[in-house]
Amino acid sequence: MYSADTPSFVPRGSRSISTLPSFVTKDRTLTLSWSDAGVNETSTAAPHKSSFNYTWLRDHCQCPACVHPDTRQKLHSSADIPLDVKPTSIEVGSSPTPSVRIVWEDKPLVGRIGGPQGPHISVFDLAWLRKQDYDPAAVLARDREAMKIVPWDRAMLEKDTVGGLWSDYESFMKTDEGQRTVLEQMYLYGLAFLRGVPVNEQAIEGLCERLGTHVQETFYGKTFDVKSVPKANNIAYTSLYLGLHMDLMYFESPPGLQLLHSLQNTVTGGSSFFSDSFAAAERLRTAHPDEFAALTQVPVTFHYDNNGHHLRFRHPTISDYDGNEPMRVYYAPPFQGTLECEPEMVDTWYRAFARFREFTERPEMLYTHRLEPGECVIFNNRRVLHARDEFDPMSGDRFLKGAYVLWDAFKDKYRVHVQRHK
């Protein structure tokens, strides 16, 4: 066992291990056998054994010579690691923290100038190392835990089972708890409402900053006005019925969050309604797996060619788990271009697409609300479909202020809050 003065990196958020694992080495691999009963973790999905390739271990050394202690950025490239690197000794110990200590043979990194000289020593915190298990089953289990979402229907939202569907503006803007409630609601359900928002055109920008970093500007501007106008360049700017859809699907990376803040609403009609496309997709997967597969395979062309702008991009209707997101949906019928796919898939795609729409539009899937002045709806534009009933523009005024937030900016804010309150 090694002494207490051996340098060790203990990552933020790592958890202690009270029973040290045993280990074996074979075929350039270190395999640790964990005693699950001695790991102070709530997850039961971690494998009993974790195997780590020697090259991987040397590449992921966390010492200050390999990872800058302040920036936490790597100081070498993965291409610098000799492919035949191997340890001269491996020890598991508990001082100062449960760790595995590896002394590497004296072989310099390829292409590294001015790097550490002499045999290199890596000390890995065991709790951290266990969480890096790269076996596909372990990665999938971690992702499922980290990407956990809650599919919903109207009955669930009407009961407001999580208590976060509606929040007060003042609480959201001025308290950590209020902000965290909305962030968690958005991540898990993709839909949240605020009441008591100041009825002015600038308030929405402050909401965006609280949800991410700033407004995501598009060719519509930093924010946009949703109201009926003559010669509209977007169907949203008419008084017509607007079916379920998502915004800007003709972007390579469509906006993550959308906000609609009601400033005026005295018209007859014009209620908003929402549907969880993830819940509809899962129902389709269960009932008609072949049709679900077709919607993941056939790319749909989305385009916008108007008002001096021409955008075009292909997305499948459903993008299943890809290691980054549990699912993505791309659905905007008004902005679909011509379908381009294998001839034998044409009928299958149309049948699958019609079935998917039927699932999204079922009455039990639709949550309806008329946005009154001072209310703001926030929704995940890559998950929650939104729509609007037709309204009579001669009966009054309807004016919503809209804005977008980058999905990465939202997830950044969400993760920081989750880690802070663990």
Summary of the structure (lengths in Angstrom):
residues: 422
radius of gyration: 26.2
end to end distance: 32.3
largest distance: 82.6
contacts: 1279
relative contact order: 0.14
helix: 30%
strand: 28%
